[in-house]
Amino acid sequence: MDVRIESLIEGARRARGTVVIVDVFRAFTTAAVAFARGASKILIVPEPAEALRLRERGAGDICVGEVNGIRPDGFDFGNSPHELMQAELRDKVVIQSTRAGTVGVAAAVEAGEIYAGSFVVAGATAEAICRDKPAEVTLVAMGWNASVRTDEDEQCVLYLRNLLQGRRPDREAVRKLVLAGGEAAKFHDPDQPHFHPEDLEISLEIDKYDFAIRIFKEGEFLVARRQG
């Protein structure tokens, strides 16, 4: 298995083979919480206006996402795993739009298979990929707004690579590295209340869930589904 590492929107466009689009803070941690709370599927869309149109026409029930970290007007929830922990999502169709994770999925047009990656589903994602034994895997760290590298996504990509290559990294050491990074501070910044402190803790519960998040092209939609 040839495992390559890429970053940001350009990396998503270059990605080949089985692709994992990684967005730890917070898109694909939020998606994992949605599935744990019973969501039936997630429609992945790059633009907030598209998400609102899909909800209006009845394609989905709840809009979740962010622009510059803030919940867009008309959305039901921000891009927050903590907020979704309080939501009733059983059998709901979630529509998710963010400026890194969902944009990266849409950009990965050369991918064979696509997974949504974060720490909470890292182990299950690696197991799912290893079962399929693909010749080529690309791990893409999406960073802030898909344009600036961030420690949490780069560390998650390295963690995934280690798992795929048969190593077992020290979870607590990885967690400490992320907490020492610049992005962690915003979750304790009173001037940015949309970044809940609880989001940080939830995002760093490494290997919490026993399912992966796989993304399929279904008609006109990119659809994320719980696998496992």
N, C-alpha and C positions, 0 to 999 in steps of 0.2 A: 504494500500500500504506500503510494507516494503522497505524503502530506505536505501541502504548501500553505504558507501564511500570507495573507493579504490584509490591507487596511483601507478603510474609507470607501467612498463611492467608486473611485477608480478601481479599487480592489474587487468590489462586487461585480463590476463590469467585466473584469478579467477572469473571474472565477470559473473554474471548469470542474467537471466530474460531480461527485457528491459535495455539495456546498453547505457550510454552516454559516449563517449570517448571525453574528454575535452582537447583542445589545443588552448589556447587563443593567445599566441605569437608563431606562427602566423597561423598555418595551417588551422584551421577551421574558423578563421576570413577571411583568404584569400579565402577559399572555398565559404563562404557566399558572398563575393564581386563578385566572378566569377558568381554565380547564379544571383545576382542582375544585372550584366552586360549582362545577356542573355545566359550564357552557358547552353547547353542542358543537360549535365550530366558530372560527374567527375569520372574517373576511379581511384580507390584508390590502390596504389601499394607500397609495403614496400621498394623496392630497386630502385635507380636511373637507373641502367642498364636495369632493366625491363621496366621502363617508356620509355626509348629511343627505346627499341625494339618494344614496342607497337606502338609508333609513326611511326617508320619505316615501320611497316606492315600495317599501315593505320587504326589502331583501334582508334586512337585519333588524334587531331590536334595540341595541344599545351602541352608542358611539363612544369610543374610548381613545384618548390620544393627547397630543401636545403640539404646540409650536413654540420653540424656544423654552421648552419646559412647562409652558402654561396651557391649561385646558382651553381649547378653542371655543368661541361662542357657539352655543347650541349643542355642545357635546354633553353627554350624561356624566362622564367621569374624566378626570385627567389621566395622564399616563402613569398611574400610581398603583402599585400592588397593594399598598395599605388601603386605599380607597376601595379597591375591589374586594378586599377581605370583608368589607361590610355590605357588599351587594348581593342581591338575590339573582343568581345567574343560571339556575337550574333550567336546562333545555333552551337557553337563550342563544341567539346568534349575535355575536359581538362583531362590531365593525371597528377596526383599529387603524389609526393613521398617526404616524410619528415622523420626525424629521431625520431619523437615522435608521432604525430597524426596518420599518416597513418600506422605506425608500430603497434600502439595500436589497430587500427581497425583490422588489420590482425591477431593480437594475441588473439582477443576476440572470440575464437572459440566456447565457451560455451554459447554465447549470444543467446537470442531468437530474439529480434529486436535490431538494432543498430542505434544510432543517433550520428552525429558529433556535438560536443558542443563547444560554445564560448559565450562570453558576448553578441555579436551582435544578436545572435539568441536564447538567453536563454529563454526569455518569450514565444516565439513561440514553442520552444522545450518542455517546461513544459506543455503548453496547449495541445500539441499533445499527450503527454504521459498521461495526465489526462483524455483525451477523451477515450483512450483505456482501462483505469483502470487496468493496470497490477498488479499482486499480488506482484511482486518483481522488483525493479529497482536498478541498480548499476551505480553509478557515478564515473568515473575514471579520476583523474587528472594526465595527462601524464608527466608534468614537462619538464626539459631540457634533450633532448636526451633520454627520457623515463627512465632515471636513477637517476635524482636529482629532488627533490620536489621544486616547485617554487610557489611564492605567488599568481601569477595571476590565475593559474589553480586550486590551492586549494581554493581560494576565489570564483572562478566561480562555483566550485562544491558545496560549501556552499550556494551560491546564488540560485542555482538550487534546492537544497534540501529544502530551505525555500519556494520557489515558489510551489514545489510539495506538501508541507505540509500546504499550504494555507496562508503563511505569505508573506508580501510585504516588502522586505528589502529596506533600503535607498540607492538608486543607487549612490548618490554622496559620501556617506560614504564608500561604497565598492570601488569606483573608487580611493578615497584617500588612502585606504589601499594598493591597488595595486601599486599606484605611489610611495608609501613609501618603496616598496620592492626592493630588489637588482636587479632584472631582468630589471626594468624600466630604469636603468642608461645606459645600453648599447645603447639605442636608441639616446643618445646624446653624444656618444663616437666617436670622429673623427677617431679613429683607427679602428672602425668597421662600415664603411660607408654602408655596406649591411643592417644594421638595421636602416631603415629610421625613423626619428622622427615622420613622418606622420603615420607610422605603429602603433606606440604607441597610438596615438589619435584615429585612426580608431578602434583599438582593444577594446578601452574602451568606445565606443558609445553603452552603455548597452541597449539591447532590440531594437536596431535600425531597424531590419528587421522583417517582419511579417510572415516569413516562417521558418520552421525547415529544417534540412538536414538529410534525412534518407538514410541509406545504405543497399543495397540489394545484395544478392549473385545471379548473373545472369550468368549462365554458368561458365566460367573460371574466371569471373571478380567479384570484389567487386565494386559496382557502387553506387555513391552518387547521389541522386536526390532531387530536391527542393520539399518540401511538404508544401502546403498551399499557 
